[in-house]
Amino acid sequence: MRVQEIRTFGSMELENKLNESYRELFNLRFRLSTRQLVNYHEIGKVKKRIARIKTVMREIELSTEE
C-alpha cells in the first residue's frame, strides 16, 4: 500500500487498517514461530505498512492542531 493510497482514507479507516495490520503481523509472527511461514519478507512489508499508517495518522494529527 502506497502513501498516496493511505492518505485518501479517513481517520476511522486508518484506525481499522492499523488494527488489521497489527493482527496480520501477529499471525505472521505466530506462523514464523511454528515454522509454517514460507515468505519471511511479509513480516517486513507489514511492519512498513504499519509505520506508513502511523506516519499519516501523525501528519493528520499535527495538521489539525495548527
Backbone as JSON Lines, residues from 0, in Angstrom:
{"i":0,"aa":"M","n":[0.85,-1.17,0.0],"ca":[0.0,0.0,0.0],"c":[0.9,1.24,0.0]}
{"i":1,"aa":"R","n":[0.63,2.11,-0.91],"ca":[1.43,3.32,-1.04],"c":[0.9,4.43,-0.14]}
{"i":2,"aa":"V","n":[1.76,5.4,0.12],"ca":[1.39,6.51,1.0],"c":[0.25,7.31,0.4]}
{"i":3,"aa":"Q","n":[0.22,7.47,-0.92],"ca":[-0.86,8.22,-1.56],"c":[-2.2,7.53,-1.32]}
{"i":4,"aa":"E","n":[-2.2,6.21,-1.34],"ca":[-3.44,5.46,-1.07],"c":[-3.86,5.64,0.39]}
{"i":5,"aa":"I","n":[-2.9,5.61,1.28],"ca":[-3.19,5.72,2.71],"c":[-3.76,7.1,3.02]}
{"i":6,"aa":"R","n":[-3.25,8.13,2.37],"ca":[-3.71,9.49,2.64],"c":[-5.15,9.72,2.21]}
{"i":7,"aa":"T","n":[-5.69,8.87,1.34],"ca":[-7.07,9.04,0.9],"c":[-8.07,8.5,1.92]}
{"i":8,"aa":"F","n":[-7.61,7.72,2.89],"ca":[-8.5,7.14,3.89],"c":[-8.87,8.17,4.95]}
{"i":9,"aa":"G","n":[-10.02,7.97,5.57],"ca":[-10.42,8.79,6.69],"c":[-9.79,8.28,7.97]}
{"i":10,"aa":"S","n":[-10.01,8.98,9.07],"ca":[-9.37,8.61,10.33],"c":[-9.86,7.25,10.85]}
{"i":11,"aa":"M","n":[-11.15,6.96,10.69],"ca":[-11.67,5.67,11.14],"c":[-11.13,4.53,10.28]}
{"i":12,"aa":"E","n":[-11.02,4.78,8.98],"ca":[-10.46,3.76,8.09],"c":[-9.0,3.49,8.42]}
{"i":13,"aa":"L","n":[-8.27,4.56,8.76],"ca":[-6.87,4.39,9.12],"c":[-6.73,3.55,10.38]}
{"i":14,"aa":"E","n":[-7.58,3.8,11.36],"ca":[-7.53,3.0,12.58],"c":[-7.86,1.55,12.3]}
{"i":15,"aa":"N","n":[-8.85,1.31,11.45],"ca":[-9.2,-0.06,11.08],"c":[-8.07,-0.76,10.35]}
{"i":16,"aa":"K","n":[-7.44,-0.05,9.41],"ca":[-6.31,-0.61,8.67],"c":[-5.14,-0.9,9.61]}
{"i":17,"aa":"L","n":[-4.92,-0.02,10.58],"ca":[-3.84,-0.22,11.54],"c":[-4.1,-1.46,12.39]}
{"i":18,"aa":"N","n":[-5.31,-1.59,12.89],"ca":[-5.65,-2.78,13.68],"c":[-5.54,-4.05,12.86]}
{"i":19,"aa":"E","n":[-5.99,-3.97,11.62],"ca":[-5.91,-5.12,10.72],"c":[-4.44,-5.5,10.47]}
{"i":20,"aa":"S","n":[-3.59,-4.51,10.32],"ca":[-2.17,-4.77,10.08],"c":[-1.5,-5.37,11.31]}
{"i":21,"aa":"Y","n":[-1.88,-4.9,12.49],"ca":[-1.33,-5.49,13.71],"c":[-1.76,-6.95,13.86]}
{"i":22,"aa":"R","n":[-3.02,-7.25,13.51],"ca":[-3.47,-8.65,13.56],"c":[-2.7,-9.51,12.56]}
{"i":23,"aa":"E","n":[-2.48,-8.96,11.38],"ca":[-1.74,-9.69,10.36],"c":[-0.3,-9.94,10.82]}
{"i":24,"aa":"L","n":[0.33,-8.94,11.43],"ca":[1.68,-9.1,11.94],"c":[1.73,-10.17,13.03]}
{"i":25,"aa":"F","n":[0.74,-10.17,13.91],"ca":[0.67,-11.19,14.95],"c":[0.57,-12.59,14.34]}
{"i":26,"aa":"N","n":[-0.29,-12.73,13.34],"ca":[-0.46,-14.03,12.69],"c":[0.82,-14.47,11.97]}
{"i":27,"aa":"L","n":[1.51,-13.52,11.34],"ca":[2.76,-13.86,10.66],"c":[3.83,-14.3,11.67]}
{"i":28,"aa":"R","n":[3.9,-13.6,12.79],"ca":[4.87,-13.98,13.82],"c":[4.53,-15.34,14.41]}
{"i":29,"aa":"F","n":[3.26,-15.61,14.58],"ca":[2.83,-16.91,15.09],"c":[3.21,-18.02,14.11]}
{"i":30,"aa":"R","n":[2.95,-17.79,12.82],"ca":[3.3,-18.77,11.81],"c":[4.81,-18.95,11.71]}
{"i":31,"aa":"L","n":[5.56,-17.87,11.95],"ca":[7.02,-17.96,11.95],"c":[7.51,-18.86,13.09]}
{"i":32,"aa":"S","n":[6.92,-18.68,14.26],"ca":[7.36,-19.47,15.41],"c":[6.99,-20.95,15.28]}
{"i":33,"aa":"T","n":[5.93,-21.23,14.55],"ca":[5.54,-22.64,14.35],"c":[6.1,-23.21,13.05]}
{"i":34,"aa":"R","n":[6.98,-22.45,12.41],"ca":[7.67,-22.85,11.18],"c":[6.71,-23.15,10.03]}
{"i":35,"aa":"Q","n":[5.64,-22.38,9.95],"ca":[4.69,-22.53,8.86],"c":[4.78,-21.38,7.86]}
{"i":36,"aa":"L","n":[5.59,-20.38,8.18],"ca":[5.71,-19.21,7.32],"c":[6.67,-19.51,6.18]}
{"i":37,"aa":"V","n":[6.23,-19.29,4.97],"ca":[7.04,-19.57,3.8],"c":[7.8,-18.31,3.36]}
{"i":38,"aa":"N","n":[7.1,-17.19,3.28],"ca":[7.7,-15.94,2.79],"c":[8.02,-15.04,3.98]}
{"i":39,"aa":"Y","n":[9.28,-15.01,4.38],"ca":[9.69,-14.22,5.54],"c":[9.63,-12.72,5.28]}
{"i":40,"aa":"H","n":[9.63,-12.32,4.04],"ca":[9.61,-10.9,3.7],"c":[8.27,-10.24,4.02]}
{"i":41,"aa":"E","n":[7.25,-11.02,4.21],"ca":[5.93,-10.47,4.53],"c":[5.96,-9.72,5.86]}
{"i":42,"aa":"I","n":[6.76,-10.18,6.81],"ca":[6.84,-9.52,8.11],"c":[7.35,-8.09,7.94]}
{"i":43,"aa":"G","n":[8.38,-7.91,7.17],"ca":[8.92,-6.57,6.92],"c":[7.94,-5.68,6.19]}
{"i":44,"aa":"K","n":[7.21,-6.26,5.24],"ca":[6.23,-5.48,4.5],"c":[5.12,-4.98,5.41]}
{"i":45,"aa":"V","n":[4.66,-5.83,6.32],"ca":[3.58,-5.43,7.23],"c":[4.09,-4.37,8.21]}
{"i":46,"aa":"K","n":[5.32,-4.52,8.68],"ca":[5.89,-3.52,9.58],"c":[5.98,-2.16,8.89]}
{"i":47,"aa":"K","n":[6.38,-2.15,7.63],"ca":[6.46,-0.89,6.89],"c":[5.08,-0.29,6.68]}
{"i":48,"aa":"R","n":[4.08,-1.14,6.43],"ca":[2.71,-0.65,6.27],"c":[2.23,0.0,7.56]}
{"i":49,"aa":"I","n":[2.53,-0.63,8.69],"ca":[2.15,-0.06,9.98],"c":[2.82,1.29,10.19]}
{"i":50,"aa":"A","n":[4.1,1.39,9.86],"ca":[4.82,2.65,10.01],"c":[4.24,3.73,9.11]}
{"i":51,"aa":"R","n":[3.87,3.37,7.89],"ca":[3.29,4.36,6.98],"c":[1.95,4.86,7.5]}
{"i":52,"aa":"I","n":[1.13,3.95,7.99],"ca":[-0.18,4.33,8.51],"c":[-0.01,5.24,9.72]}
{"i":53,"aa":"K","n":[0.9,4.88,10.63],"ca":[1.12,5.71,11.81],"c":[1.66,7.09,11.43]}
{"i":54,"aa":"T","n":[2.5,7.15,10.41],"ca":[3.05,8.43,9.96],"c":[1.94,9.32,9.42]}
{"i":55,"aa":"V","n":[1.06,8.77,8.61],"ca":[-0.04,9.56,8.06],"c":[-0.99,9.99,9.17]}
{"i":56,"aa":"M","n":[-1.24,9.11,10.14],"ca":[-2.1,9.49,11.27],"c":[-1.48,10.65,12.05]}
{"i":57,"aa":"R","n":[-0.18,10.62,12.23],"ca":[0.5,11.69,12.94],"c":[0.46,12.99,12.14]}
{"i":58,"aa":"E","n":[0.62,12.89,10.82],"ca":[0.53,14.08,9.97],"c":[-0.84,14.73,10.1]}
{"i":59,"aa":"I","n":[-1.87,13.91,10.1],"ca":[-3.24,14.42,10.24],"c":[-3.41,15.08,11.61]}
{"i":60,"aa":"E","n":[-2.87,14.44,12.63],"ca":[-2.97,14.98,13.99],"c":[-2.28,16.33,14.1]}
{"i":61,"aa":"L","n":[-1.11,16.46,13.51],"ca":[-0.38,17.72,13.57],"c":[-1.05,18.81,12.74]}
{"i":62,"aa":"S","n":[-1.67,18.45,11.63],"ca":[-2.31,19.45,10.8],"c":[-3.59,19.98,11.45]}
{"i":63,"aa":"T","n":[-4.25,19.18,12.28],"ca":[-5.47,19.65,12.94],"c":[-5.14,20.5,14.16]}
{"i":64,"aa":"E","n":[-3.94,20.36,14.72],"ca":[-3.56,21.16,15.89],"c":[-3.28,22.61,15.51]}
{"i":65,"aa":"E","n":[-2.85,22.84,14.3],"ca":[-2.47,24.19,13.9],"c":[-3.62,25.06,13.66]}
